[in-house]
Amino acid sequence: MSTTEQRITALGARVHLFVRPEERERFTALFRDVLECDATELDFGLSNPILLVSFGDGTAFSVEFSDRAPEDSSGGTVDDRSAFRGAWIEFRTTDVPGYQQKLRAAGIPEFRHLGSTHIYFSAPGGQVFRLIDVSYVGP
């Protein structure tokens, strides 16, 4: 492929998730109150508002609360088997240990993946994420 050909060059600065409506309050509280993110509800005429979680660098993710989203089958515990239902997300922070402690204090389930040294968490509704340092480079 020559350098003048069209190609995909980067990952976009936005992710869109689907979470069941009954998890709306808990999911919003996790990102607004525990992780201290900017969380805004936007009305697009759907049954529930879209939640937009924004970060200072211009990136964001949006959440659509829908009955069509998968049910959280973890039962409060998470492992590889129950976590393989969707994309895993990583969030950068300058205080990984501090925010991991906040997640634990809030009762957010955590687990380890055999292929990684990172700690993973599962948001209400089952979305898996990890926290990494802003300077982290690697897989």
PyMOL commands that set and color helices and strands:
alter all, ss='L'
color gray80, all
select helices_A, chain A and resi 21-34+80-83+96-105
alter helices_A, ss='H'
color red, helices_A
select strands_A, chain A and resi 14-19+38-42+50-54+60-65+89-93+110-112+119-122+128-133
alter strands_A, ss='S'
color yellow, strands_A
deselect
rebuild
show_as cartoon
